[in-house]
Amino acid sequence: MIYYLFLIHDVDGDGFLDGHELRAAFTDFGEDDATQYLSLEEVTEMVDHVLAEDDLDGDGLISWSEYLESQNYHNK
């Protein structure tokens, strides 16, 4: 299940989640307008936080292994 969640947000299929894909994941509320829930500033802060915390090699992308390690860490 967790791999599926990674794959559906890896829109370009390169095996990584970039800032644009993270932003889309944080603002995908179906047909609702995301701005009624989160401001652009809040979403940008969320993306920056994820990249700062989970992008272990500093390449600006979240790989599957980084994603999995993050999920394991946060689910402790």
Biopython code that builds the backbone (N, CA, C, O; Angstrom):
import numpy as np
from Bio.PDB.StructureBuilder import StructureBuilder

atoms = [
    (1, "MET", "N", (0.814, -1.192, 0.000)),
    (1, "MET", "CA", (0.000, 0.000, 0.000)),
    (1, "MET", "C", (0.861, 1.260, 0.000)),
    (1, "MET", "O", (0.580, 2.204, -0.739)),
    (2, "ILE", "N", (1.903, 1.280, 0.821)),
    (2, "ILE", "CA", (2.728, 2.483, 0.923)),
    (2, "ILE", "C", (3.460, 2.762, -0.396)),
    (2, "ILE", "O", (3.646, 3.921, -0.768)),
    (3, "TYR", "N", (3.872, 1.707, -1.099)),
    (3, "TYR", "CA", (4.533, 1.900, -2.389)),
    (3, "TYR", "C", (3.550, 2.490, -3.396)),
    (3, "TYR", "O", (3.936, 3.320, -4.219)),
    (4, "TYR", "N", (2.314, 2.083, -3.342)),
    (4, "TYR", "CA", (1.283, 2.631, -4.221)),
    (4, "TYR", "C", (1.133, 4.137, -3.987)),
    (4, "TYR", "O", (1.025, 4.902, -4.945)),
    (5, "LEU", "N", (1.128, 4.561, -2.735)),
    (5, "LEU", "CA", (1.018, 5.988, -2.421)),
    (5, "LEU", "C", (2.184, 6.766, -3.008)),
    (5, "LEU", "O", (2.011, 7.876, -3.512)),
    (6, "PHE", "N", (3.365, 6.183, -2.940)),
    (6, "PHE", "CA", (4.535, 6.827, -3.546)),
    (6, "PHE", "C", (4.346, 6.924, -5.062)),
    (6, "PHE", "O", (4.565, 7.982, -5.653)),
    (7, "LEU", "N", (3.944, 5.832, -5.675)),
    (7, "LEU", "CA", (3.803, 5.790, -7.139)),
    (7, "LEU", "C", (2.747, 6.752, -7.670)),
    (7, "LEU", "O", (2.961, 7.376, -8.709)),
    (8, "ILE", "N", (1.625, 6.886, -6.990)),
    (8, "ILE", "CA", (0.579, 7.765, -7.528)),
    (8, "ILE", "C", (0.991, 9.232, -7.465)),
    (8, "ILE", "O", (0.451, 10.054, -8.205)),
    (9, "HIS", "N", (1.932, 9.568, -6.600)),
    (9, "HIS", "CA", (2.403, 10.953, -6.532)),
    (9, "HIS", "C", (3.648, 11.190, -7.383)),
    (9, "HIS", "O", (4.029, 12.337, -7.616)),
    (10, "ASP", "N", (4.277, 10.123, -7.844)),
    (10, "ASP", "CA", (5.422, 10.243, -8.757)),
    (10, "ASP", "C", (4.871, 10.393, -10.174)),
    (10, "ASP", "O", (4.912, 9.457, -10.972)),
    (11, "VAL", "N", (4.366, 11.564, -10.468)),
    (11, "VAL", "CA", (3.617, 11.820, -11.700)),
    (11, "VAL", "C", (4.453, 11.567, -12.949)),
    (11, "VAL", "O", (3.951, 11.008, -13.923)),
    (12, "ASP", "N", (5.722, 11.972, -12.933)),
    (12, "ASP", "CA", (6.545, 11.793, -14.133)),
    (12, "ASP", "C", (7.201, 10.417, -14.214)),
    (12, "ASP", "O", (7.876, 10.111, -15.198)),
    (13, "GLY", "N", (7.010, 9.589, -13.193)),
    (13, "GLY", "CA", (7.482, 8.213, -13.221)),
    (13, "GLY", "C", (8.985, 8.043, -13.167)),
    (13, "GLY", "O", (9.511, 7.019, -13.603)),
    (14, "ASP", "N", (9.694, 9.051, -12.630)),
    (14, "ASP", "CA", (11.154, 8.952, -12.590)),
    (14, "ASP", "C", (11.684, 8.254, -11.339)),
    (14, "ASP", "O", (12.895, 8.093, -11.183)),
    (15, "GLY", "N", (10.782, 7.839, -10.448)),
    (15, "GLY", "CA", (11.197, 7.149, -9.237)),
    (15, "GLY", "C", (11.524, 8.073, -8.085)),
    (15, "GLY", "O", (12.058, 7.634, -7.066)),
    (16, "PHE", "N", (11.211, 9.349, -8.237)),
    (16, "PHE", "CA", (11.479, 10.348, -7.203)),
    (16, "PHE", "C", (10.275, 11.262, -7.054)),
    (16, "PHE", "O", (9.481, 11.414, -7.983)),
    (17, "LEU", "N", (10.142, 11.875, -5.873)),
    (17, "LEU", "CA", (9.155, 12.924, -5.662)),
    (17, "LEU", "C", (9.909, 14.247, -5.591)),
    (17, "LEU", "O", (10.769, 14.443, -4.733)),
    (18, "ASP", "N", (9.570, 15.156, -6.513)),
    (18, "ASP", "CA", (10.187, 16.478, -6.484)),
    (18, "ASP", "C", (9.235, 17.462, -5.806)),
    (18, "ASP", "O", (8.138, 17.086, -5.391)),
    (19, "GLY", "N", (9.649, 18.694, -5.697)),
    (19, "GLY", "CA", (8.844, 19.700, -5.016)),
    (19, "GLY", "C", (7.472, 19.889, -5.626)),
    (19, "GLY", "O", (6.495, 20.091, -4.905)),
    (20, "HIS", "N", (7.382, 19.826, -6.966)),
    (20, "HIS", "CA", (6.090, 19.985, -7.640)),
    (20, "HIS", "C", (5.152, 18.826, -7.308)),
    (20, "HIS", "O", (3.957, 19.022, -7.084)),
    (21, "GLU", "N", (5.710, 17.622, -7.282)),
    (21, "GLU", "CA", (4.891, 16.451, -6.964)),
    (21, "GLU", "C", (4.463, 16.458, -5.499)),
    (21, "GLU", "O", (3.346, 16.057, -5.171)),
    (22, "LEU", "N", (5.343, 16.910, -4.631)),
    (22, "LEU", "CA", (4.971, 17.036, -3.217)),
    (22, "LEU", "C", (3.870, 18.076, -3.049)),
    (22, "LEU", "O", (2.910, 17.860, -2.311)),
    (23, "ARG", "N", (4.015, 19.205, -3.738)),
    (23, "ARG", "CA", (2.987, 20.248, -3.658)),
    (23, "ARG", "C", (1.637, 19.695, -4.121)),
    (23, "ARG", "O", (0.612, 19.931, -3.482)),
    (24, "ALA", "N", (1.645, 18.965, -5.223)),
    (24, "ALA", "CA", (0.404, 18.380, -5.736)),
    (24, "ALA", "C", (-0.182, 17.387, -4.730)),
    (24, "ALA", "O", (-1.398, 17.338, -4.543)),
    (25, "ALA", "N", (0.675, 16.602, -4.087)),
    (25, "ALA", "CA", (0.195, 15.628, -3.098)),
    (25, "ALA", "C", (-0.460, 16.336, -1.910)),
    (25, "ALA", "O", (-1.465, 15.863, -1.380)),
    (26, "PHE", "N", (0.110, 17.467, -1.497)),
    (26, "PHE", "CA", (-0.422, 18.199, -0.359)),
    (26, "PHE", "C", (-1.691, 18.980, -0.685)),
    (26, "PHE", "O", (-2.409, 19.400, 0.222)),
    (27, "THR", "N", (-1.969, 19.176, -1.957)),
    (27, "THR", "CA", (-3.117, 20.013, -2.338)),
    (27, "THR", "C", (-4.153, 19.261, -3.155)),
    (27, "THR", "O", (-5.036, 19.882, -3.747)),
    (28, "ASP", "N", (-4.067, 17.955, -3.199)),
    (28, "ASP", "CA", (-5.030, 17.152, -3.965)),
    (28, "ASP", "C", (-6.244, 16.857, -3.097)),
    (28, "ASP", "O", (-6.263, 15.888, -2.338)),
    (29, "PHE", "N", (-7.251, 17.706, -3.222)),
    (29, "PHE", "CA", (-8.486, 17.546, -2.470)),
    (29, "PHE", "C", (-9.644, 17.202, -3.392)),
    (29, "PHE", "O", (-10.783, 17.599, -3.145)),
    (30, "GLY", "N", (-9.352, 16.468, -4.447)),
    (30, "GLY", "CA", (-10.398, 16.109, -5.397)),
    (30, "GLY", "C", (-10.896, 17.331, -6.139)),
    (30, "GLY", "O", (-10.107, 18.071, -6.727)),
    (31, "GLU", "N", (-12.169, 17.539, -6.114)),
    (31, "GLU", "CA", (-12.763, 18.653, -6.846)),
    (31, "GLU", "C", (-12.727, 19.961, -6.069)),
    (31, "GLU", "O", (-12.983, 21.024, -6.636)),
    (32, "ASP", "N", (-12.412, 19.896, -4.774)),
    (32, "ASP", "CA", (-12.365, 21.098, -3.949)),
    (32, "ASP", "C", (-11.149, 21.949, -4.309)),
    (32, "ASP", "O", (-10.119, 21.430, -4.738)),
    (33, "ASP", "N", (-11.284, 23.247, -4.130)),
    (33, "ASP", "CA", (-10.190, 24.187, -4.333)),
    (33, "ASP", "C", (-9.261, 24.103, -3.126)),
    (33, "ASP", "O", (-9.679, 24.375, -2.000)),
    (34, "ALA", "N", (-8.027, 23.735, -3.351)),
    (34, "ALA", "CA", (-7.070, 23.547, -2.265)),
    (34, "ALA", "C", (-6.854, 24.815, -1.454)),
    (34, "ALA", "O", (-6.541, 24.739, -0.266)),
    (35, "THR", "N", (-7.015, 25.983, -2.076)),
    (35, "THR", "CA", (-6.759, 27.240, -1.365)),
    (35, "THR", "C", (-7.758, 27.488, -0.241)),
    (35, "THR", "O", (-7.525, 28.346, 0.611)),
    (36, "GLN", "N", (-8.852, 26.761, -0.226)),
    (36, "GLN", "CA", (-9.773, 26.931, 0.897)),
    (36, "GLN", "C", (-9.283, 26.188, 2.136)),
    (36, "GLN", "O", (-9.806, 26.395, 3.231)),
    (37, "TYR", "N", (-8.296, 25.337, 1.971)),
    (37, "TYR", "CA", (-7.736, 24.578, 3.088)),
    (37, "TYR", "C", (-6.342, 25.057, 3.488)),
    (37, "TYR", "O", (-6.025, 25.148, 4.674)),
    (38, "LEU", "N", (-5.517, 25.361, 2.491)),
    (38, "LEU", "CA", (-4.126, 25.727, 2.734)),
    (38, "LEU", "C", (-3.734, 26.900, 1.840)),
    (38, "LEU", "O", (-4.148, 26.974, 0.683)),
    (39, "SER", "N", (-2.939, 27.807, 2.382)),
    (39, "SER", "CA", (-2.421, 28.900, 1.558)),
    (39, "SER", "C", (-1.185, 28.407, 0.807)),
    (39, "SER", "O", (-0.598, 27.387, 1.169)),
    (40, "LEU", "N", (-0.799, 29.125, -0.225)),
    (40, "LEU", "CA", (0.402, 28.789, -0.972)),
    (40, "LEU", "C", (1.619, 28.814, -0.049)),
    (40, "LEU", "O", (2.516, 27.980, -0.173)),
    (41, "GLU", "N", (1.646, 29.765, 0.868)),
    (41, "GLU", "CA", (2.760, 29.853, 1.818)),
    (41, "GLU", "C", (2.828, 28.609, 2.700)),
    (41, "GLU", "O", (3.913, 28.085, 2.951)),
    (42, "GLU", "N", (1.676, 28.135, 3.170)),
    (42, "GLU", "CA", (1.650, 26.930, 4.005)),
    (42, "GLU", "C", (2.136, 25.709, 3.231)),
    (42, "GLU", "O", (2.897, 24.896, 3.755)),
    (43, "VAL", "N", (1.696, 25.588, 1.992)),
    (43, "VAL", "CA", (2.112, 24.448, 1.171)),
    (43, "VAL", "C", (3.609, 24.514, 0.903)),
    (43, "VAL", "O", (4.297, 23.496, 0.973)),
    (44, "THR", "N", (4.113, 25.695, 0.600)),
    (44, "THR", "CA", (5.549, 25.870, 0.356)),
    (44, "THR", "C", (6.350, 25.495, 1.596)),
    (44, "THR", "O", (7.391, 24.848, 1.488)),
    (45, "GLU", "N", (5.879, 25.893, 2.759)),
    (45, "GLU", "CA", (6.554, 25.525, 4.010)),
    (45, "GLU", "C", (6.537, 24.020, 4.218)),
    (45, "GLU", "O", (7.527, 23.449, 4.674)),
    (46, "MET", "N", (5.432, 23.371, 3.892)),
    (46, "MET", "CA", (5.329, 21.913, 4.035)),
    (46, "MET", "C", (6.324, 21.211, 3.115)),
    (46, "MET", "O", (7.025, 20.292, 3.537)),
    (47, "VAL", "N", (6.382, 21.646, 1.856)),
    (47, "VAL", "CA", (7.310, 21.045, 0.888)),
    (47, "VAL", "C", (8.744, 21.255, 1.348)),
    (47, "VAL", "O", (9.543, 20.318, 1.341)),
    (48, "ASP", "N", (9.077, 22.477, 1.746)),
    (48, "ASP", "CA", (10.431, 22.764, 2.223)),
    (48, "ASP", "C", (10.788, 21.905, 3.430)),
    (48, "ASP", "O", (11.909, 21.409, 3.532)),
    (49, "HIS", "N", (9.839, 21.729, 4.340)),
    (49, "HIS", "CA", (10.067, 20.903, 5.527)),
    (49, "HIS", "C", (10.342, 19.451, 5.142)),
    (49, "HIS", "O", (11.283, 18.839, 5.647)),
    (50, "VAL", "N", (9.529, 18.907, 4.257)),
    (50, "VAL", "CA", (9.721, 17.512, 3.830)),
    (50, "VAL", "C", (11.085, 17.341, 3.175)),
    (50, "VAL", "O", (11.807, 16.390, 3.476)),
    (51, "LEU", "N", (11.434, 18.252, 2.287)),
    (51, "LEU", "CA", (12.727, 18.129, 1.613)),
    (51, "LEU", "C", (13.884, 18.278, 2.610)),
    (51, "LEU", "O", (14.876, 17.555, 2.519)),
    (52, "ALA", "N", (13.759, 19.201, 3.545)),
    (52, "ALA", "CA", (14.822, 19.396, 4.528)),
    (52, "ALA", "C", (14.981, 18.177, 5.437)),
    (52, "ALA", "O", (16.097, 17.813, 5.808)),
    (53, "GLU", "N", (13.871, 17.558, 5.788)),
    (53, "GLU", "CA", (13.907, 16.447, 6.740)),
    (53, "GLU", "C", (14.154, 15.095, 6.075)),
    (53, "GLU", "O", (14.864, 14.255, 6.628)),
    (54, "ASP", "N", (13.578, 14.879, 4.900)),
    (54, "ASP", "CA", (13.569, 13.530, 4.315)),
    (54, "ASP", "C", (14.494, 13.338, 3.118)),
    (54, "ASP", "O", (14.768, 12.200, 2.737)),
    (55, "ASP", "N", (14.975, 14.409, 2.523)),
    (55, "ASP", "CA", (15.901, 14.302, 1.388)),
    (55, "ASP", "C", (17.304, 14.098, 1.930)),
    (55, "ASP", "O", (18.073, 15.049, 2.069)),
    (56, "LEU", "N", (17.627, 12.863, 2.232)),
    (56, "LEU", "CA", (18.853, 12.546, 2.947)),
    (56, "LEU", "C", (20.124, 12.837, 2.160)),
    (56, "LEU", "O", (21.153, 13.161, 2.753)),
    (57, "ASP", "N", (20.069, 12.727, 0.832)),
    (57, "ASP", "CA", (21.278, 12.974, 0.042)),
    (57, "ASP", "C", (21.346, 14.397, -0.513)),
    (57, "ASP", "O", (22.309, 14.747, -1.194)),
    (58, "GLY", "N", (20.340, 15.215, -0.230)),
    (58, "GLY", "CA", (20.372, 16.620, -0.603)),
    (58, "GLY", "C", (20.250, 16.925, -2.076)),
    (58, "GLY", "O", (20.686, 17.984, -2.529)),
    (59, "ASP", "N", (19.656, 15.998, -2.844)),
    (59, "ASP", "CA", (19.537, 16.235, -4.288)),
    (59, "ASP", "C", (18.245, 16.945, -4.686)),
    (59, "ASP", "O", (17.996, 17.154, -5.873)),
    (60, "GLY", "N", (17.422, 17.318, -3.705)),
    (60, "GLY", "CA", (16.165, 18.008, -3.997)),
    (60, "GLY", "C", (15.036, 17.082, -4.392)),
    (60, "GLY", "O", (13.983, 17.535, -4.840)),
    (61, "LEU", "N", (15.249, 15.786, -4.229)),
    (61, "LEU", "CA", (14.262, 14.771, -4.597)),
    (61, "LEU", "C", (14.123, 13.771, -3.457)),
    (61, "LEU", "O", (15.070, 13.521, -2.711)),
    (62, "ILE", "N", (12.930, 13.205, -3.336)),
    (62, "ILE", "CA", (12.696, 12.130, -2.367)),
    (62, "ILE", "C", (12.640, 10.817, -3.139)),
    (62, "ILE", "O", (11.724, 10.586, -3.928)),
    (63, "SER", "N", (13.624, 9.967, -2.905)),
    (63, "SER", "CA", (13.646, 8.648, -3.543)),
    (63, "SER", "C", (12.726, 7.708, -2.774)),
    (63, "SER", "O", (12.254, 8.036, -1.685)),
    (64, "TRP", "N", (12.479, 6.539, -3.353)),
    (64, "TRP", "CA", (11.666, 5.545, -2.668)),
    (64, "TRP", "C", (12.299, 5.169, -1.328)),
    (64, "TRP", "O", (11.597, 5.074, -0.322)),
    (65, "SER", "N", (13.606, 4.957, -1.303)),
    (65, "SER", "CA", (14.253, 4.560, -0.044)),
    (65, "SER", "C", (14.161, 5.676, 0.997)),
    (65, "SER", "O", (13.958, 5.393, 2.178)),
    (66, "GLU", "N", (14.306, 6.942, 0.585)),
    (66, "GLU", "CA", (14.152, 8.059, 1.511)),
    (66, "GLU", "C", (12.709, 8.154, 2.012)),
    (66, "GLU", "O", (12.468, 8.410, 3.191)),
    (67, "TYR", "N", (11.766, 7.948, 1.112)),
    (67, "TYR", "CA", (10.343, 7.974, 1.476)),
    (67, "TYR", "C", (10.033, 6.884, 2.488)),
    (67, "TYR", "O", (9.373, 7.128, 3.498)),
    (68, "LEU", "N", (10.512, 5.683, 2.209)),
    (68, "LEU", "CA", (10.268, 4.547, 3.091)),
    (68, "LEU", "C", (10.911, 4.777, 4.460)),
    (68, "LEU", "O", (10.296, 4.503, 5.490)),
    (69, "GLU", "N", (12.126, 5.271, 4.471)),
    (69, "GLU", "CA", (12.795, 5.552, 5.739)),
    (69, "GLU", "C", (12.023, 6.608, 6.532)),
    (69, "GLU", "O", (11.890, 6.503, 7.752)),
    (70, "SER", "N", (11.521, 7.615, 5.838)),
    (70, "SER", "CA", (10.739, 8.653, 6.488)),
    (70, "SER", "C", (9.463, 8.088, 7.080)),
    (70, "SER", "O", (9.111, 8.395, 8.219)),
    (71, "GLN", "N", (8.767, 7.262, 6.308)),
    (71, "GLN", "CA", (7.516, 6.663, 6.803)),
    (71, "GLN", "C", (7.778, 5.779, 8.012)),
    (71, "GLN", "O", (7.014, 5.806, 8.977)),
    (72, "ASN", "N", (8.843, 4.999, 7.969)),
    (72, "ASN", "CA", (9.181, 4.148, 9.107)),
    (72, "ASN", "C", (9.511, 4.992, 10.333)),
    (72, "ASN", "O", (9.105, 4.653, 11.444)),
    (73, "TYR", "N", (10.243, 6.087, 10.143)),
    (73, "TYR", "CA", (10.620, 6.963, 11.247)),
    (73, "TYR", "C", (9.389, 7.618, 11.870)),
    (73, "TYR", "O", (9.255, 7.665, 13.093)),
    (74, "HIS", "N", (8.495, 8.121, 11.024)),
    (74, "HIS", "CA", (7.327, 8.844, 11.526)),
    (74, "HIS", "C", (6.255, 7.922, 12.116)),
    (74, "HIS", "O", (5.382, 8.384, 12.851)),
    (75, "ASN", "N", (6.313, 6.646, 11.807)),
    (75, "ASN", "CA", (5.322, 5.702, 12.324)),
    (75, "ASN", "C", (5.786, 4.986, 13.590)),
    (75, "ASN", "O", (5.122, 4.058, 14.051)),
    (76, "LYS", "N", (6.914, 5.406, 14.153)),
    (76, "LYS", "CA", (7.404, 4.766, 15.381)),
    (76, "LYS", "C", (6.545, 5.144, 16.552)),
    (76, "LYS", "O", (6.800, 4.702, 17.672)),
]
sb = StructureBuilder()
sb.init_structure("model")
sb.init_model(0)
sb.init_chain("A")
sb.init_seg("    ")
for serial, (resi, resn, name, xyz) in enumerate(atoms, 1):
    if name == "N":
        sb.init_residue(resn, " ", resi, " ")
    sb.init_atom(name, np.array(xyz, "f"), 0.0, 1.0, " ", f" {name:<3s}", serial, name[0])
structure = sb.get_structure()
